[in-house]
């Protein structure tokens, strides 16, 4: 069984980057990145995985790498030990 990788935002890093850029709210971040507030909220609450557009917007805005802001969450798979 092969698991599907999904990107997950590193919340602590995002908040640190927001502070560095002097972004005071998610509303301001949404406006600056072109990502809707509702999408940001879903991503921050773990109810949605960011797509390529969101990832690209965040990386471009914060001028950082994928690895700085995101990681891949891989589901555990059952391994048969025989």
C-alpha positions as CSV (number, residue, x, y, z in Angstrom):
1,X,0.0,0.0,0.0
2,X,1.4,3.4,-1.0
3,X,0.3,6.5,1.0
4,X,-0.4,9.8,-0.7
5,X,1.8,12.6,0.5
6,X,0.1,15.9,1.5
7,X,1.8,19.1,2.3
8,X,1.2,20.5,5.8
9,X,2.1,24.0,6.9
10,X,4.6,24.5,9.8
11,X,2.5,26.9,11.9
12,X,5.3,28.1,14.2
13,X,7.5,28.9,11.2
14,X,4.6,30.7,9.5
15,X,4.0,32.8,12.6
16,X,7.7,33.6,12.8
17,X,7.8,34.6,9.1
18,X,4.7,36.8,9.6
19,X,6.4,38.6,12.5
20,X,9.5,39.1,10.3
21,X,7.4,40.6,7.6
22,X,5.4,42.6,10.1
23,X,2.1,40.9,9.1
24,X,-0.2,41.3,12.0
25,X,-3.2,39.1,11.1
26,X,-4.4,36.3,8.9
27,X,-6.6,38.9,7.1
28,X,-3.5,40.9,6.2
29,X,-1.7,37.7,5.1
30,X,-4.7,36.7,2.9
31,X,-4.7,40.1,1.3
32,X,-0.9,40.1,0.7
33,X,-0.8,36.6,-0.8
34,X,-4.1,36.5,-2.7
35,X,-5.2,33.5,-0.7
36,X,-8.7,33.7,0.8
37,X,-9.1,34.0,4.6
38,X,-11.3,30.9,4.6
39,X,-8.7,28.9,2.8
40,X,-5.9,30.0,5.2
41,X,-8.2,29.2,8.1
42,X,-8.8,25.7,6.8
43,X,-5.1,25.1,6.2
44,X,-4.1,26.5,9.6
45,X,-6.7,24.2,11.4
46,X,-5.5,21.1,9.5
47,X,-8.8,20.7,7.7
48,X,-7.4,21.3,4.2
49,X,-4.0,20.6,2.6
50,X,-2.5,23.5,0.7
51,X,-2.4,23.1,-3.0
52,X,0.3,24.2,-5.4
53,X,-1.2,27.7,-5.8
54,X,-1.2,28.3,-2.1
55,X,2.3,26.8,-1.6
56,X,3.6,29.0,-4.5
57,X,2.1,32.1,-3.1
58,X,3.4,31.6,0.4
59,X,6.9,30.7,-0.8
60,X,7.0,33.8,-3.1
61,X,5.6,36.1,-0.5
62,X,8.0,35.0,2.3
63,X,10.9,34.5,-0.1
64,X,11.8,31.1,1.4
65,X,11.9,27.4,0.4
66,X,9.2,24.8,0.5
67,X,11.1,23.0,3.3
68,X,11.1,26.1,5.5
69,X,7.3,26.5,5.5
70,X,5.9,23.0,4.8
71,X,6.5,19.4,5.3
72,X,5.0,16.3,3.8
73,X,2.7,14.3,6.0
74,X,2.7,10.6,5.0
75,X,0.1,8.3,6.3
76,X,1.4,5.2,8.1
77,X,1.1,2.0,6.2
78,X,0.7,-1.5,7.4
79,X,3.8,-3.6,6.9
80,X,3.6,-7.4,6.9
81,X,6.6,-8.9,8.6
82,X,6.8,-12.5,7.4
